[in-house]
Amino acid sequence: MKRYVYPSDIKGNIKAPASKSAMQRSIAAALLAEGESILVNPSFCDDSIAALRVSEGLGAKIRKKSDCVIINGGLNPSAEKLNCGESGLCIRMFTPVAALTGKELILTGEKSLAERPVSAIEGPLRQLGA
């Protein structure tokens, strides 16, 4: 059986979600910002969800919609234990942010993240008194 393929035009628009690292950085910035931040065209991958969860535990008020995330920032921890899932960026980025609160908080991870060394994060923060 023969099949013939003819050239054609492809038309339309597509929006690619933010990269997971850009999304996590935006979440951290919104947590630290005063007032309301709106993150449009968000990525809801596991790492982004972990960053949202940690931010919420650190005091952010978060509303998720299909096309945006609305974050009211502010550091006022509501949880003592913050789970970064399997995201290395999340634990590296939110550990110093958590230290800003002056409260004793535990950042944890799952699977391979729980096995990774954290001395590169812990050492400098201890030297600064955290």
All heavy atoms as an XYZ file, in Angstrom:
950
protein
N       0.838     -1.164      0.000
C       0.000      0.000      0.000
C       0.891      1.237      0.000
O       1.851      1.321      0.760
C      -0.894     -0.022      1.240
C      -1.734      1.204      1.359
S      -3.153      1.009      2.435
C      -2.493      1.425      3.999
N       0.592      2.183     -0.869
C       1.349      3.414     -0.952
C       0.597      4.534     -0.238
O      -0.627      4.599     -0.299
C       1.557      3.820     -2.409
C       2.518      2.935     -3.149
C       2.750      3.478     -4.526
C       3.762      2.613     -5.251
N       4.075      3.142     -6.572
N       1.362      5.399      0.406
C       0.792      6.582      1.060
C       1.543      7.801      0.543
O       2.764      7.766      0.378
C       0.950      6.496      2.567
C       0.300      5.302      3.162
C      -0.531      5.724      4.326
N      -1.151      4.534      4.866
C      -2.384      4.484      5.251
N      -3.123      5.545      5.165
N      -2.894      3.390      5.725
N       0.836      8.849      0.321
C       1.440     10.081     -0.159
C       1.293     11.160      0.915
O       0.225     11.315      1.508
C       0.778     10.547     -1.455
C       0.978      9.553     -2.582
C       0.028      8.584     -2.859
C       2.145      9.586     -3.343
C       0.224      7.671     -3.873
C       2.348      8.676     -4.365
C       1.376      7.721     -4.621
O       1.572      6.812     -5.629
N       2.357     11.884      1.130
C       2.351     12.971      2.097
C       2.635     14.251      1.330
O       3.607     14.319      0.580
C       3.419     12.749      3.198
C       3.452     13.915      4.154
C       3.168     11.440      3.912
N       1.793     15.234      1.520
C       1.941     16.504      0.822
C       2.305     17.598      1.820
O       1.845     17.570      2.971
C       0.645     16.867      0.098
C       0.249     15.826     -0.924
C      -0.687     14.854     -0.622
C       0.850     15.819     -2.182
C      -1.031     13.894     -1.554
C       0.506     14.862     -3.120
C      -0.435     13.899     -2.803
O      -0.771     12.950     -3.719
N       3.094     18.572      1.385
C       3.439     19.683      2.284
C       2.185     20.448      2.711
O       1.226     20.543      1.948
C       4.339     20.573      1.443
C       4.721     19.784      0.252
C       3.707     18.705      0.076
N       2.223     20.933      3.932
C       1.115     21.741      4.434
C       1.656     22.766      5.417
O       2.792     22.660      5.882
C       0.062     20.860      5.107
O       0.617     20.230      6.238
N       0.866     23.755      5.706
C       1.242     24.781      6.673
C       0.683     24.415      8.040
O      -0.433     23.904      8.147
C       0.679     26.145      6.265
C       1.345     26.696      5.015
O       2.532     26.387      4.793
O       0.665     27.422      4.266
N       1.464     24.705      9.036
C       1.001     24.526     10.407
C       0.738     25.922     10.956
O       1.583     26.807     10.872
C       2.051     23.796     11.264
C       2.288     22.399     10.713
C       1.607     23.738     12.714
C       3.386     21.637     11.403
N      -0.430     26.108     11.506
C      -0.807     27.416     12.026
C      -1.317     27.267     13.451
O      -1.867     26.238     13.817
C      -1.891     28.040     11.153
C      -1.439     28.332      9.746
C      -2.566     28.902      8.935
C      -2.097     29.106      7.502
N      -3.159     29.553      6.633
N      -1.140     28.331     14.237
C      -1.675     28.335     15.589
C      -0.701     28.956     16.565
O       0.400     29.374     16.185
N      -1.119     29.025     17.757
C      -0.294     29.573     18.838
C      -0.207     28.563     19.957
O      -1.153     27.815     20.210
C      -0.923     30.864     19.386
C      -0.962     31.961     18.356
O       0.020     32.198     17.668
N      -2.113     32.615     18.228
N       0.902     28.581     20.643
C       1.076     27.713     21.799
C       1.890     28.470     22.837
O       2.786     29.232     22.506
C       1.761     26.378     21.413
C       1.769     25.431     22.595
C       3.159     26.606     20.883
C       2.127     24.007     22.229
N       1.530     28.300     24.084
C       2.274     28.917     25.173
C       3.014     27.811     25.921
O       2.395     26.860     26.395
C       1.337     29.610     26.160
C       0.840     30.941     25.716
C       0.042     31.579     26.852
C      -0.463     32.932     26.455
N      -1.211     33.561     27.553
N       4.295     27.954     26.003
C       5.080     26.997     26.785
C       5.118     27.475     28.226
O       5.308     28.667     28.477
C       6.484     26.897     26.224
N       4.915     26.585     29.185
C       4.993     27.013     30.586
C       6.424     27.402     30.942
O       7.377     27.037     30.250
C       4.545     25.778     31.360
C       4.798     24.637     30.444
C       4.644     25.172     29.041
N       6.549     28.138     32.014
C       7.872     28.535     32.494
C       8.697     27.291     32.806
O       8.155     26.241     33.142
C       7.711     29.376     33.757
N      10.013     27.424     32.709
C      10.866     26.313     33.117
C      10.693     26.112     34.619
O      10.314     27.039     35.337
C      12.331     26.610     32.790
O      12.847     27.593     33.672
N      10.975     24.918     35.087
C      10.762     24.668     36.510
C      11.674     25.534     37.369
O      11.265     25.995     38.430
C      10.912     23.188     36.848
C      12.301     22.608     36.659
C      12.299     21.127     36.997
C      13.682     20.544     36.875
N      13.693     19.132     37.232
N      12.895     25.801     36.928
C      13.783     26.642     37.743
C      13.326     28.096     37.729
O      13.373     28.775     38.764
C      15.237     26.516     37.284
O      15.377     26.942     35.951
N      12.846     28.598     36.589
C      12.325     29.972     36.533
C      11.084     30.095     37.414
O      10.913     31.094     38.121
C      12.010     30.362     35.101
N      10.249     29.095     37.399
C       9.036     29.116     38.218
C       9.392     29.121     39.697
O       8.836     29.902     40.478
C       8.155     27.909     37.868
C       6.870     27.818     38.641
S       5.726     29.129     38.185
C       4.366     28.736     39.273
N      10.331     28.275     40.113
C      10.713     28.222     41.522
C      11.328     29.542     41.986
O      11.055     30.016     43.086
C      11.702     27.079     41.767
C      11.063     25.710     41.667
C      12.074     24.629     41.916
O      12.386     24.339     43.066
N      12.597     24.037     40.856
N      12.149     30.142     41.148
C      12.746     31.438     41.488
C      11.676     32.520     41.607
O      11.734     33.377     42.493
C      13.806     31.812     40.463
C      15.068     30.989     40.591
C      16.079     31.333     39.485
N      17.346     30.676     39.714
C      17.654     29.457     39.298
N      16.780     28.749     38.610
N      18.839     28.934     39.548
N      10.692     32.475     40.741
C       9.597     33.438     40.802
C       8.777     33.254     42.075
O       8.341     34.238     42.695
C       8.684     33.290     39.582
O       9.398     33.575     38.401
N       8.565     32.027     42.481
C       7.835     31.737     43.713
C       8.597     32.301     44.917
O       8.016     32.932     45.800
C       7.596     30.219     43.864
C       6.629     29.727     42.784
C       7.078     29.878     45.264
C       6.585     28.222     42.615
N       9.922     32.085     44.950
C      10.738     32.601     46.052
C      10.701     34.128     46.092
O      10.571     34.736     47.159
C      12.177     32.106     45.923
N      10.797     34.758     44.923
C      10.755     36.220     44.861
C       9.401     36.729     45.351
O       9.329     37.720     46.096
C      11.030     36.702     43.435
N       8.324     36.064     44.970
C       6.988     36.474     45.401
C       6.814     36.297     46.906
O       6.169     37.120     47.563
C       5.936     35.670     44.647
N       7.390     35.250     47.468
C       7.351     35.039     48.918
C       8.017     36.210     49.638
O       7.513     36.692     50.651
C       8.056     33.729     49.284
C       8.401     33.512     50.759
C       7.136     33.346     51.594
C       9.329     32.313     50.922
N       9.139     36.662     49.121
C       9.905     37.723     49.768
C       9.363     39.125     49.481
O       9.706     40.077     50.179
C      11.372     37.634     49.340
C      12.108     36.378     49.820
C      13.450     36.264     49.135
C      12.254     36.389     51.328
N       8.530     39.250     48.462
C       7.990     40.559     48.084
C       6.813     40.932     48.979
O       6.089     40.068     49.477
C       7.544     40.533     46.622
N       6.630     42.224     49.156
C       5.448     42.701     49.864
C       4.284     42.753     48.891
O       4.458     43.055     47.717
C       5.703     44.089     50.441
C       6.693     44.095     51.578
C       6.858     45.474     52.180
O       5.972     46.326     52.005
O       7.888     45.691     52.831
N       3.101     42.459     49.365
C       1.922     42.560     48.522
C       1.707     41.345     47.642
O       2.209     40.263     47.909
N       0.955     41.582     46.577
C       0.513     40.502     45.700
C       1.391     40.398     44.458
O       1.693     41.391     43.821
C      -0.928     40.772     45.290
C      -1.547     39.701     44.427
C      -2.997     40.003     44.104
O      -3.870     39.628     44.905
O      -3.238     40.635     43.048
N       1.793     39.176     44.148
C       2.522     38.878     42.907
C       1.675     37.914     42.092
O       1.094     36.978     42.646
C       3.877     38.231     43.205
O       4.694     39.084     43.968
N       1.616     38.135     40.794
C       0.862     37.249     39.912
C       1.839     36.612     38.932
O       2.485     37.312     38.151
C      -0.242     38.018     39.157
C      -1.208     38.671     40.150
C      -0.995     37.069     38.219
C      -2.215     39.604     39.517
N       1.964     35.313     39.004
C       2.836     34.563     38.108
C       1.959     33.979     37.006
O       1.112     33.127     37.271
C       3.569     33.451     38.866
C       4.275     33.856     40.163
C       4.960     32.652     40.790
C       5.249     34.984     39.927
N       2.154     34.454     35.777
C       1.311     34.004     34.671
C       1.975     32.843     33.927
O       3.187     32.698     33.932
C       0.983     35.153     33.689
C       0.161     36.221     34.389
C       2.229     35.757     33.097
N       1.135     32.038     33.308
C       1.589     30.879     32.536
C       2.513     29.978     33.368
O       3.641     29.691     32.974
C       2.275     31.343     31.247
C       2.378     30.241     30.231
O       1.559     29.330     30.204
N       3.391     30.301     29.394
N       2.047     29.547     34.548
C       2.903     28.806     35.465
C       3.170     27.367     35.028
O       2.433     26.787     34.246
C       2.105     28.814     36.766
C       0.687     28.840     36.301
C       0.687     29.688     35.047
N       4.244     26.836     35.576
C       4.550     25.414     35.437
C       4.107     24.738     36.735
O       4.468     25.193     37.822
C       6.059     25.227     35.245
O       6.408     23.880     35.455
N       3.330     23.683     36.620
C       2.890     22.956     37.809
C       3.563     21.587     37.889
O       2.933     20.589     38.216
C       1.366     22.820     37.827
C       0.643     24.110     38.092
C      -0.176     24.671     37.136
C       0.793     24.775     39.296
C      -0.852     25.858     37.366
C       0.140     25.978     39.553
C      -0.686     26.515     38.578
N       4.863     21.552     37.596
C       5.618     20.299     37.726
C       5.841     20.021     39.224
O       5.573     20.864     40.079
C       6.942     20.409     36.986
S       8.091     21.601     37.698
N       6.345     18.851     39.543
C       6.552     18.467     40.939
C       7.447     19.452     41.689
O       7.183     19.780     42.851
C       7.151     17.058     41.031
C       6.170     15.968     40.621
O       4.946     16.249     40.557
O       6.614     14.840     40.361
N       8.512     19.921     41.042
C       9.428     20.854     41.707
C       8.749     22.190     41.999
O       8.971     22.789     43.056
C      10.684     21.075     40.859
C      11.602     19.867     40.840
O      11.261     18.829     41.453
O      12.678     19.950     40.223
N       7.919     22.652     41.097
C       7.185     23.899     41.323
C       6.165     23.741     42.444
O       6.002     24.638     43.279
C       6.483     24.353     40.042
O       7.422     24.616     39.032
N       5.499     22.604     42.467
C       4.530     22.325     43.531
C       5.251     22.292     44.881
O       4.747     22.815     45.873
C       3.792     20.989     43.276
C       2.984     21.060     41.985
C       2.920     20.605     44.462
C       1.854     22.057     41.965
N       6.452     21.715     44.932
C       7.227     21.696     46.176
C       7.573     23.118     46.613
O       7.462     23.454     47.799
C       8.502     20.865     45.989
N       7.982     23.960     45.673
C       8.316     25.351     46.007
C       7.086     26.103     46.513
O       7.188     26.893     47.458
C       8.923     26.051     44.794
N       5.934     25.860     45.914
C       4.698     26.479     46.392
C       4.368     26.016     47.805
O       3.998     26.818     48.673
C       3.535     26.161     45.443
C       3.553     26.881     44.099
C       2.551     26.246     43.137
C       3.282     28.370     44.268
N       4.533     24.721     48.056
C       4.244     24.149     49.378
C       5.175     24.747     50.439
O       4.730     25.133     51.514
C       4.397     22.621     49.290
C       4.086     21.875     50.552
C       4.158     20.368     50.366
N       5.440     19.920     49.828
C       5.587     19.247     48.690
N       4.559     18.927     47.959
N       6.789     18.876     48.280
N       6.465     24.856     50.119
C       7.433     25.417     51.065
C       7.134     26.896     51.303
O       7.157     27.367     52.445
C       8.880     25.204     50.564
C       9.872     25.996     51.391
C       9.226     23.711     50.609
N       6.827     27.630     50.247
C       6.495     29.051     50.393
C       5.273     29.245     51.282
O       5.233     30.159     52.111
C       6.237     29.690     49.031
O       7.438     29.798     48.322
N       4.298     28.391     51.099
C       3.102     28.473     51.930
C       3.449     28.199     53.394
O       2.980     28.892     54.293
C       2.053     27.487     51.424
C       0.653     27.812     51.833
C      -0.373     27.063     50.994
O      -0.150     25.884     50.660
O      -1.393     27.677     50.679
N       4.303     27.213     53.622
C       4.746     26.911     54.976
C       5.549     28.040     55.608
O       5.570     28.204     56.818
N       6.197     28.843     54.756
C       6.976     29.990     55.241
C       6.122     31.245     55.410
O       6.623     32.265     55.871
C       8.147     30.271     54.297
C       9.287     29.262     54.370
C      10.276     29.487     53.232
C       9.989     29.349     55.718
N       4.850     31.168     55.026
C       3.957     32.284     55.297
C       3.249     32.897     54.121
O       2.402     33.774     54.296
N       3.545     32.477     52.901
C       2.876     33.045     51.728
C       1.432     32.559     51.668
O       1.118     31.441     52.070
C       3.606     32.655     50.446
N       0.569     33.407     51.161
C      -0.816     33.029     50.868
C      -0.874     32.785     49.361
O      -0.537     33.672     48.578
C      -1.790     34.133     51.258
C      -1.694     34.557     52.714
C      -2.110     33.451     53.640
C      -2.060     33.932     55.077
N      -1.280     33.106     55.957
N      -1.282     31.591     48.968
C      -1.199     31.186     47.561
C      -2.564     30.773     47.037
O      -3.275     30.001     47.678
C      -0.184     30.028     47.398
C       1.200     30.515     47.818
C      -0.181     29.496     45.975
C       2.252     29.439     47.885
N      -2.900     31.295     45.858
C      -4.102     30.879     45.132
C      -3.657     30.412     43.754
O      -3.044     31.171     43.011
C      -5.092     32.026     45.005
C      -5.764     32.367     46.330
C      -6.755     33.503     46.195
N      -5.980     34.744     46.083
C      -6.357     35.797     45.385
N      -7.474     35.785     44.704
N      -5.611     36.882     45.341
N      -3.974     29.155     43.434
C      -3.609     28.593     42.137
C      -4.813     28.630     41.204
O      -5.911     28.249     41.590
C      -3.132     27.148     42.284
C      -1.803     26.998     42.982
C      -1.328     25.580     42.975
C      -1.989     24.837     44.116
N      -1.511     23.487     44.305
N      -4.562     29.100     40.002
C      -5.556     29.057     38.938
C      -4.904     28.343     37.759
O      -3.705     28.101     37.765
C      -5.983     30.473     38.559
C      -6.675     31.213     39.702
C      -7.162     32.567     39.251
C      -7.936     33.247     40.363
N      -8.563     34.484     39.895
N      -5.686     28.032     36.738
C      -5.122     27.304     35.607
C      -4.101     28.132     34.833
O      -3.141     27.595     34.293
C      -6.228     26.827     34.667
O      -6.929     27.952     34.150
N      -4.291     29.457     34.785
C      -3.407     30.307     33.974
C      -2.494     31.215     34.785
O      -1.704     31.966     34.223
C      -4.239     31.155     33.012
C      -5.179     32.116     33.748
O      -5.453     31.888     34.944
O      -5.640     33.087     33.123
N      -2.585     31.155     36.117
C      -1.719     31.989     36.946
C      -1.687     31.481     38.380
O      -2.510     30.665     38.782
C      -2.153     33.456     36.912
S      -3.699     33.804     37.766
N      -0.712     31.979     39.118
C      -0.615     31.733     40.558
C      -0.522     33.106     41.208
O       0.286     33.938     40.799
C       0.631     30.886     40.917
C       0.757     30.724     42.423
C       0.577     29.529     40.252
N      -1.362     33.331     42.211
C      -1.367     34.605     42.923
C      -0.760     34.355     44.294
O      -1.230     33.497     45.044
C      -2.800     35.156     43.037
C      -3.393     35.325     41.642
C      -2.807     36.470     43.820
C      -4.877     35.533     41.609
N       0.310     35.092     44.585
C       1.043     34.891     45.837
C       1.099     36.205     46.597
O       1.557     37.218     46.076
C       2.472     34.375     45.569
C       2.420     33.042     44.817
C       3.254     34.238     46.877
C       3.766     32.499     44.387
N       0.627     36.177     47.841
C       0.810     37.296     48.755
C       1.979     36.924     49.649
O       1.900     35.951     50.414
C      -0.440     37.557     49.583
C      -1.531     38.217     48.774
O      -1.331     38.523     47.603
N      -2.674     38.431     49.365
N       3.051     37.679     49.528
C       4.284     37.351     50.222
C       4.250     37.692     51.698
O       3.327     38.318     52.199
N       5.303     37.263     52.357
C       5.461     37.531     53.781
C       6.035     36.341     54.504
O       5.572     35.227     54.314
N       7.050     36.593     55.303
C       7.677     35.516     56.074
C       7.040     35.441     57.459
O       7.274     36.292     58.307
C       9.181     35.750     56.212
C      10.017     35.516     54.962
C      11.466     35.891     55.218
C       9.914     34.082     54.496
N       6.231     34.433     57.649
C       5.601     34.161     58.932
C       5.281     32.670     58.952
O       4.167     32.269     58.648
C       4.333     34.999     59.111
C       3.740     34.829     60.487
O       4.414     34.402     61.410
N       2.461     35.157     60.612
N       6.294     31.846     59.263
C       6.129     30.397     59.129
C       4.914     29.844     59.861
O       4.639     30.207     61.003
C       7.418     29.838     59.739
C       8.397     30.945     59.614
C       7.601     32.207     59.783
N       4.203     28.972     59.160
C       3.052     28.288     59.748
C       3.346     26.806     59.968
O       2.509     26.086     60.470
C       1.830     28.449     58.835
O       2.091     27.868     57.569
N       4.520     26.376     59.553
C       4.920     24.973     59.710
C       6.370     24.925     60.149
O       7.163     25.798     59.809
C       4.751     24.233     58.388
N       6.707     23.924     60.944
C       8.093     23.753     61.389
C       8.884     22.874     60.430
O      10.098     22.949     60.380
C       8.131     23.144     62.796
C       7.597     24.069     63.863
C       7.616     23.436     65.236
O       8.167     22.316     65.389
O       7.067     24.053     66.152
N       8.178     22.010     59.690
C       8.825     21.081     58.774
C       8.355     21.401     57.365
O       7.159     21.444     57.097
C       8.467     19.647     59.156
C       9.301     18.599     58.497
C       8.993     17.230     59.093
C       9.921     16.185     58.526
N       9.671     14.864     59.127
N       9.311     21.651     56.475
C       9.016     22.048     55.097
C       9.606     21.015     54.145
O      10.809     20.766     54.169
C       9.607     23.434     54.821
C       9.179     24.523     55.819
C      10.053     25.749     55.672
C       7.721     24.860     55.635
N       8.766     20.421     53.313
C       9.183     19.326     52.438
C       9.467     19.856     51.029
O       8.563     20.318     50.341
C       8.098     18.257     52.401
C       8.509     17.036     51.625
O       9.477     17.042     50.865
N       7.779     15.960     51.808
N      10.713     19.746     50.602
C      11.143     20.193     49.274
C      10.985     19.117     48.208
O      11.455     19.293     47.078
C      12.602     20.653     49.334
S      12.826     22.132     50.339
N      10.344     18.015     48.553
C      10.158     16.932     47.578
C      11.493     16.403     47.102
O      12.363     16.073     47.900
N      11.689     16.349     45.791
C      12.945     15.882     45.218
C      13.719     17.020     44.560
O      14.633     16.782     43.779
C      12.670     14.792     44.179
C      12.079     13.529     44.763
C      11.888     12.450     43.716
O      12.909     11.923     43.222
O      10.726     12.143     43.391
N      13.373     18.252     44.901
C      13.947     19.407     44.222
C      15.189     19.949     44.928
O      15.107     20.542     46.007
C      12.903     20.521     44.127
O      13.479     21.668     43.565
N      16.330     19.774     44.278
C      17.583     20.310     44.807
C      17.580     21.828     44.830
O      18.054     22.444     45.786
N      17.036     22.454     43.788
C      16.969     23.914     43.764
C      16.105     24.423     44.902
O      16.449     25.408     45.560
C      16.428     24.409     42.420
C      16.218     25.923     42.299
C      17.529     26.675     42.541
C      15.633     26.276     40.945
N      15.011     23.773     45.163
C      14.103     24.191     46.233
C      14.823     24.206     47.579
O      14.775     25.204     48.300
C      12.888     23.260     46.279
S      11.621     23.718     47.470
N      15.522     23.144     47.925
C      16.182     23.106     49.238
C      17.346     24.090     49.300
O      17.576     24.729     50.320
C      16.603     21.672     49.637
C      16.778     21.600     51.157
C      17.856     21.221     48.903
C      16.717     20.205     51.712
N      18.076     24.265     48.191
C      19.193     25.218     48.189
C      18.693     26.658     48.272
O      19.316     27.502     48.906
C      20.048     25.037     46.938
C      20.903     23.780     46.946
C      21.906     23.765     45.800
N      21.295     23.913     44.487
C      20.813     22.926     43.740
N      20.862     21.697     44.193
N      20.301     23.160     42.547
N      17.577     26.951     47.650
C      17.079     28.313     47.603
C      16.290     28.692     48.857
O      16.412     29.812     49.355
C      16.193     28.477     46.368
C      15.804     29.884     46.078
S      15.095     30.083     44.439
C      14.013     28.685     44.281
N      15.493     27.778     49.384
C      14.627     28.125     50.501
C      15.284     27.952     51.869
O      14.776     28.484     52.855
C      13.305     27.356     50.427
C      12.383     27.893     49.370
C      12.243     27.251     48.150
C      11.679     29.061     49.582
C      11.416     27.752     47.170
C      10.831     29.577     48.607
C      10.695     28.919     47.396
N      16.407     27.261     51.962
C      17.097     27.151     53.248
C      17.544     28.521     53.759
O      17.254     28.875     54.898
C      18.265     26.154     53.166
O      17.739     24.857     52.847
C      19.013     26.063     54.485
N      18.243     29.338     52.950
C      18.599     30.668     53.460
C      17.381     31.566     53.677
O      17.383     32.400     54.585
C      19.529     31.248     52.396
C      19.422     30.370     51.218
C      18.859     29.060     51.654
N      16.339     31.384     52.890
C      15.113     32.156     53.106
C      14.505     31.780     54.453
O      14.095     32.647     55.233
C      14.105     31.936     51.956
C      12.769     32.582     52.266
C      14.664     32.474     50.644
N      14.473     30.485     54.752
C      13.947     30.031     56.045
C      14.778     30.589     57.197
O      14.244     30.926     58.258
C      13.917     28.499     56.092
N      16.086     30.713     56.983
C      16.962     31.255     58.030
C      16.617     32.707     58.349
O      16.855     33.174     59.470
C      18.425     31.134     57.605
N      16.052     33.425     57.403
C      15.665     34.820     57.635
C      14.573     34.955     58.693
O      14.424     36.015     59.294
C      15.168     35.465     56.331
C      16.187     35.673     55.225
C      15.486     36.141     53.953
C      17.246     36.674     55.655
N      13.819     33.895     58.935
C      12.703     33.966     59.880
C      13.177     34.006     61.321
O      12.440     34.435     62.196
C      11.747     32.769     59.720
O      12.402     31.565     60.136
C      11.250     32.635     58.288
N      14.396     33.516     61.580
C      14.897     33.454     62.951
C      14.287     32.329     63.763
O      14.545     32.214     64.952
N      13.471     31.486     63.133
C      12.834     30.362     63.821
C      13.520     29.064     63.448
O      14.144     28.957     62.402
C      11.351     30.301     63.458
C      10.607     31.536     63.909
C       9.137     31.420     63.652
C       8.467     32.682     64.191
N       7.039     32.667     64.009
N      13.402     28.096     64.325
C      13.978     26.788     64.039
C      13.024     26.020     63.131
O      11.911     25.678     63.522
C      14.210     26.007     65.328
C      14.980     24.730     65.099
C      15.417     24.069     66.386
O      15.918     24.770     67.265
O      15.246     22.837     66.479
N      13.462     25.791     61.907
C      12.659     25.096     60.910
C      13.461     23.933     60.348
O      14.688     23.972     60.333
C      12.282     26.049     59.771
C      11.516     27.306     60.172
C      11.403     28.264     58.997
C      10.136     26.958     60.695
N      12.773     22.929     59.879
C      13.416     21.757     59.285
C      12.999     21.682     57.824
O      11.812     21.642     57.521
C      13.006     20.465     60.015
C      13.417     20.527     61.481
C      13.591     19.238     59.325
C      12.808     19.426     62.338
N      13.974     21.691     56.928
C      13.709     21.462     55.514
C      14.097     20.032     55.193
O      15.208     19.604     55.515
C      14.479     22.451     54.631
C      13.780     23.804     54.480
C      14.009     24.670     55.685
C      14.211     24.488     53.226
N      13.171     19.303     54.607
C      13.397     17.895     54.294
C      13.239     17.671     52.800
O      12.832     18.563     52.070
C      12.387     16.990     55.030
O      11.079     17.262     54.541
C      12.448     17.188     56.524
N      13.535     16.453     52.393
C      13.370     16.063     51.007
C      12.965     14.613     50.920
O      12.895     13.917     51.933
N      12.716     14.182     49.715
C      12.315     12.806     49.466
C      13.287     12.128     48.511
O      13.996     12.799     47.764
C      10.907     12.775     48.854
C       9.847     13.357     49.761
C       8.497     13.509     49.080
O       8.373     13.146     47.890
O       7.584     14.009     49.731
N      13.291     10.822     48.556
C      14.076      9.983     47.650
C      15.525     10.463     47.559
O      16.193     10.602     48.566
C      13.392      9.869     46.295
C      12.015      9.230     46.391
C      11.369      9.085     45.060
C       9.968      8.500     45.228
N       9.239      8.457     43.984
N      16.003     10.770     46.369
C      17.427     11.087     46.202
C      17.825     12.381     46.906
O      18.967     12.526     47.338
C      17.789     11.169     44.714
O      17.146     12.274     44.108
N      16.906     13.329     47.054
C      17.239     14.582     47.729
C      17.593     14.332     49.188
O      18.487     14.980     49.737
C      16.087     15.588     47.631
C      16.364     16.968     48.236
C      17.563     17.638     47.551
C      15.135     17.851     48.147
N      16.937     13.380     49.817
C      17.210     13.068     51.221
C      18.611     12.487     51.415
O      19.156     12.525     52.518
C      16.164     12.094     51.754
N      19.216     11.991     50.341
C      20.542     11.392     50.417
C      21.663     12.357     50.044
O      22.831     12.074     50.257
C      20.621     10.165     49.497
C      19.561      9.107     49.776
C      19.652      8.533     51.172
O      20.779      8.302     51.656
O      18.588      8.325     51.790
N      21.331     13.490     49.476
C      22.355     14.435     49.014
C      22.965     15.195     50.184
O      22.283     15.534     51.144
C      21.751     15.446     48.038
C      21.290     14.828     46.750
C      20.851     15.915     45.796
N      19.867     15.394     44.856
C      19.163     16.134     44.040
N      19.309     17.448     44.039
N      18.302     15.595     43.223
N      24.250     15.515     50.086
C      24.878     16.311     51.149
C      24.384     17.758     51.105
O      24.074     18.289     50.045
C      26.369     16.235     50.812
C      26.418     15.940     49.353
C      25.183     15.145     49.034
N      24.290     18.383     52.276
C      23.832     19.773     52.357
C      24.886     20.688     52.990
O      24.584     21.808     53.362
C      22.497     19.888     53.128
C      21.366     19.237     52.370
C      22.629     19.320     54.519
N      26.114     20.208     53.077
C      27.161     21.010     53.736
C      27.409     22.330     53.014
O      27.755     23.335     53.647
C      28.455     20.213     53.864
O      28.912     19.820     52.572
N      27.212     22.374     51.701
C      27.418     23.618     50.953
C      26.380     24.672     51.346
O      26.624     25.863     51.196
C      27.363     23.355     49.457
N      25.250     24.235     51.844
C      24.215     25.152     52.316
C      24.407     25.431     53.801
O      24.385     26.576     54.254
C      22.804     24.542     52.106
C      22.584     24.141     50.664
C      21.725     25.503     52.582
C      21.385     23.234     50.466
N      24.593     24.366     54.547
C      24.627     24.439     56.004
C      25.834     25.222     56.527
O      25.680     26.082     57.402
C      24.635     23.017     56.578
C      24.573     22.961     58.078
C      24.620     21.538     58.595
O      24.954     20.604     57.830
O      24.327     21.370     59.779
N      27.010     24.967     55.987
C      28.231     25.602     56.492
C      28.185     27.124     56.478
O      28.368     27.769     57.524
N      27.951     27.751     55.327
C      27.900     29.205     55.285
C      26.812     29.804     56.176
O      27.015     30.853     56.801
C      27.624     29.517     53.812
C      28.137     28.328     53.075
C      27.886     27.159     53.986
N      25.662     29.138     56.256
C      24.587     29.657     57.110
C      24.963     29.591     58.587
O      24.670     30.502     59.363
C      23.283     28.922     56.855
C      22.607     29.245     55.530
C      21.394     28.354     55.293
C      22.218     30.712     55.457
N      25.649     28.518     58.974
C      26.124     28.426     60.368
C      27.139     29.527     60.663
O      27.123     30.110     61.738
C      26.722     27.054     60.636
C      25.689     25.962     60.781
C      26.289     24.723     61.442
N      25.364     23.635     61.456
C      24.394     23.466     62.362
N      24.228     24.360     63.312
N      23.596     22.423     62.297
N      28.020     29.791     59.708
C      29.009     30.859     59.891
C      28.335     32.228     60.070
O      28.875     33.104     60.741
C      29.973     30.914     58.702
C      30.923     29.751     58.644
C      31.780     29.752     57.380
O      31.587     30.575     56.480
N      32.727     28.839     57.315
N      27.168     32.390     59.487
C      26.429     33.636     59.618
C      25.507     33.668     60.831
O      24.796     34.634     61.060
C      25.609     33.889     58.342
C      26.435     34.170     57.083
C      25.539     34.138     55.858
C      27.134     35.515     57.211
N      25.511     32.573     61.611
C      24.733     32.528     62.842
C      23.379     31.860     62.736
O      22.601     31.897     63.692
N      23.091     31.255     61.614
C      21.797     30.577     61.460
C      21.851     29.203     62.103
O      22.897     28.592     62.182
C      21.430     30.443     59.993
